[in-house]
Amino acid sequence: MPELRLILFVAGALFLVALVIREWLKTRRAPSPGDAEVAQGSDAPWTADAPRAAEIVPRPRALPDLTDDLPVIEVGNEREIDVSFASTTPPRAPETAAAAEVSRVEDAPSAPALLIDWPDEAERRIVSLRVVPRNADRFSGRSVRQALVGAGFVHGPMSIFHQPSHDGRVVVSAASLTKPGTFALQSMDTERFSGVNLFSVLPGPLPGDEAFDRLVEAGRGIAARLNAELRDPRGTLLTTARVLEMRAEVSGAQQ
């Protein structure tokens, strides 16, 4: 009987020693590939065996500056607004058409016809304003087109924009300060412009003072859309006092 108890005690002790040795060996076992992947994705410090993040993630390539590819139109003498459009009598239609040039709007087929009926050169008077950039050197062509269309202008005769009255007769026209002053719809959005020349030819479909008010209203609307400045023909910032002065000149010329 004492021999049996001794055998059982020795067997139990050996079993406990085997368990301890087994657990100790488990703690010394090398990490598996799955364990290594988890360790690399954790906050563990970088080791020589782990690749650097900069070597794994490719660096983004810088996009080219598209603005450098836009064509720039050279400016002539900006001190004098080019009003050659209004200085030349447009070709007239036959007398049966009321001696007026009729042109369908190119980019809005459903719009009414534009009517340009300027008086003879010896009888006409031109009142003009200019819209110029406030901070940038030039306007993008797309912003100019959108500002003109938003102010009620349509592209028409002489490849410039016109703002018609309710019957289609042109009250205010818009040309480019950049010579030759035209706007080519096919390429306008990719061009740059130094400014917009707004002008009215008097006498016209409206009394002179009303036409001048339409001119100022159009100029202010376009300048606001372009975040630009509205100036008089001499290039001076158009103040309220200057507006009143020019309006008085227009009204005086009617008498």
ZAMARGU-4260 file (C-alpha; in steps of 0.2 Angstrom, whole numbers, plus 5000, padded with zeros to 4 digits):
<rodrens>
0) 5000/5000/5000 | 5014/5013/5004 | 5022/5008/4987 | 5006/5012/4978 | 5004/5029/4986
5) 5022/5033/4981 | 5019/5028/4963 | 5004/5039/4962 | 5013/5054/4969 | 5027/5052/4957
10) 5016/5051/4942 | 5006/5066/4947 | 5022/5076/4950 | 5028/5071/4932 | 5012/5076/4924
15) 5012/5093/4932 | 5030/5095/4926 | 5025/5090/4908 | 5011/5104/4908 | 5023/5117/4914
20) 5036/5113/4901 | 5023/5113/4887 | 5016/5130/4892 | 5034/5137/4892 | 5038/5130/4875
25) 5022/5138/4868 | 5028/5155/4874 | 5045/5152/4865 | 5037/5147/4849 | 5041/5159/4834
30) 5026/5170/4827 | 5017/5163/4812 | 5015/5173/4796 | 4998/5178/4801 | 5004/5184/4817
35) 5017/5195/4808 | 5004/5203/4796 | 4994/5208/4812 | 5009/5215/4820 | 5013/5225/4805
40) 4996/5233/4805 | 4997/5237/4823 | 5005/5251/4832 | 5021/5241/4835 | 5037/5250/4831
45) 5045/5248/4814 | 5059/5235/4813 | 5072/5231/4800 | 5061/5216/4794 | 5045/5227/4791
50) 5044/5237/4775 | 5042/5256/4777 | 5025/5263/4773 | 5033/5275/4761 | 5040/5261/4751
55) 5023/5253/4749 | 5011/5268/4745 | 5016/5276/4728 | 5017/5295/4728 | 5003/5304/4719
60) 5009/5312/4703 | 5006/5331/4702 | 4993/5336/4689 | 4998/5348/4676 | 4993/5366/4677
65) 4980/5368/4663 | 4980/5387/4664 | 4997/5387/4657 | 4990/5380/4641 | 4976/5392/4638
70) 4980/5404/4624 | 4982/5422/4629 | 4976/5436/4617 | 4987/5451/4615 | 4980/5468/4620
75) 4982/5483/4609 | 4980/5501/4616 | 4968/5498/4631 | 4968/5517/4635 | 4955/5519/4621
80) 4940/5508/4620 | 4938/5500/4603 | 4921/5505/4596 | 4925/5502/4578 | 4910/5490/4578
85) 4898/5505/4581 | 4908/5517/4570 | 4905/5506/4554 | 4887/5505/4547 | 4882/5487/4547
90) 4876/5480/4530 | 4858/5484/4528 | 4844/5472/4522 | 4833/5477/4508 | 4821/5491/4511
95) 4807/5479/4511 | 4814/5473/4527 | 4813/5490/4535 | 4831/5494/4531 | 4837/5484/4547
100) 4849/5469/4548 | 4840/5454/4554 | 4851/5440/4561 | 4845/5424/4570 | 4854/5421/4586
105) 4867/5408/4584 | 4867/5399/4600 | 4848/5401/4604 | 4837/5396/4589 | 4821/5399/4598
110) 4825/5417/4603 | 4818/5431/4593 | 4828/5439/4579 | 4841/5452/4583 | 4838/5469/4574
115) 4852/5481/4572 | 4846/5498/4565 | 4860/5510/4569 | 4858/5528/4562 | 4870/5534/4549
120) 4888/5538/4555 | 4886/5557/4554 | 4871/5556/4565 | 4875/5543/4578 | 4883/5545/4595
125) 4892/5531/4605 | 4891/5529/4624 | 4902/5516/4631 | 4909/5508/4647 | 4921/5495/4651
130) 4922/5480/4663 | 4940/5476/4668 | 4947/5463/4681 | 4949/5468/4699 | 4963/5457/4704
135) 4967/5445/4690 | 4976/5451/4674 | 4963/5443/4662 | 4946/5435/4662 | 4943/5417/4657
140) 4933/5416/4641 | 4920/5404/4649 | 4917/5416/4664 | 4914/5431/4651 | 4902/5421/4641
145) 4892/5415/4656 | 4892/5433/4663 | 4885/5440/4647 | 4872/5427/4644 | 4867/5429/4662
150) 4864/5448/4659 | 4853/5444/4644 | 4866/5446/4630 | 4866/5434/4615 | 4879/5431/4602
155) 4875/5438/4585 | 4880/5450/4571 | 4898/5455/4570 | 4903/5440/4581 | 4899/5450/4597
160) 4886/5450/4610 | 4870/5460/4610 | 4856/5464/4623 | 4840/5467/4614 | 4824/5476/4619
165) 4807/5466/4620 | 4805/5468/4601 | 4823/5462/4597 | 4831/5478/4593 | 4848/5480/4600
170) 4850/5492/4615 | 4867/5487/4622 | 4882/5478/4613 | 4897/5470/4621 | 4914/5468/4612
175) 4931/5462/4619 | 4944/5475/4624 | 4956/5463/4616 | 4958/5467/4598 | 4950/5463/4586
180) 4936/5463/4598 | 4926/5448/4592 | 4920/5433/4602 | 4922/5416/4593 | 4910/5405/4602
185) 4920/5389/4596 | 4935/5394/4605 | 4929/5408/4618 | 4929/5396/4633 | 4948/5392/4631
190) 4953/5410/4628 | 4957/5425/4640 | 4951/5443/4639 | 4958/5459/4646 | 4940/5466/4648
195) 4923/5469/4640 | 4918/5484/4631 | 4900/5489/4633 | 4892/5502/4621 | 4875/5509/4615
200) 4873/5518/4599 | 4862/5533/4600 | 4849/5537/4594 | 4842/5520/4596 | 4826/5510/4600
205) 4825/5519/4617 | 4827/5537/4622 | 4845/5541/4626 | 4843/5542/4645 | 4834/5526/4646
210) 4847/5518/4634 | 4861/5524/4646 | 4852/5517/4661 | 4851/5500/4652 | 4870/5502/4648
215) 4874/5505/4667 | 4863/5491/4673 | 4871/5479/4661 | 4888/5484/4666 | 4885/5483/4684
220) 4877/5466/4682 | 4892/5459/4672 | 4905/5467/4684 | 4896/5459/4699 | 4896/5442/4690
225) 4914/5443/4686 | 4919/5451/4702 | 4927/5465/4692 | 4927/5484/4691 | 4916/5495/4680
230) 4925/5510/4672 | 4920/5525/4661 | 4928/5527/4643 | 4943/5536/4651 | 4947/5521/4662
235) 4941/5529/4678 | 4932/5519/4691 | 4913/5523/4688 | 4906/5531/4703 | 4889/5537/4707
240) 4894/5555/4703 | 4902/5550/4686 | 4886/5540/4682 | 4875/5556/4685 | 4888/5567/4675
245) 4887/5555/4660 | 4868/5554/4661 | 4867/5572/4661 | 4878/5573/4645 | 4867/5560/4636
250) 4851/5569/4641 | 4858/5586/4636 | 4863/5579/4619 | 4845/5574/4616 | 4839/5592/4617
</rodrens>
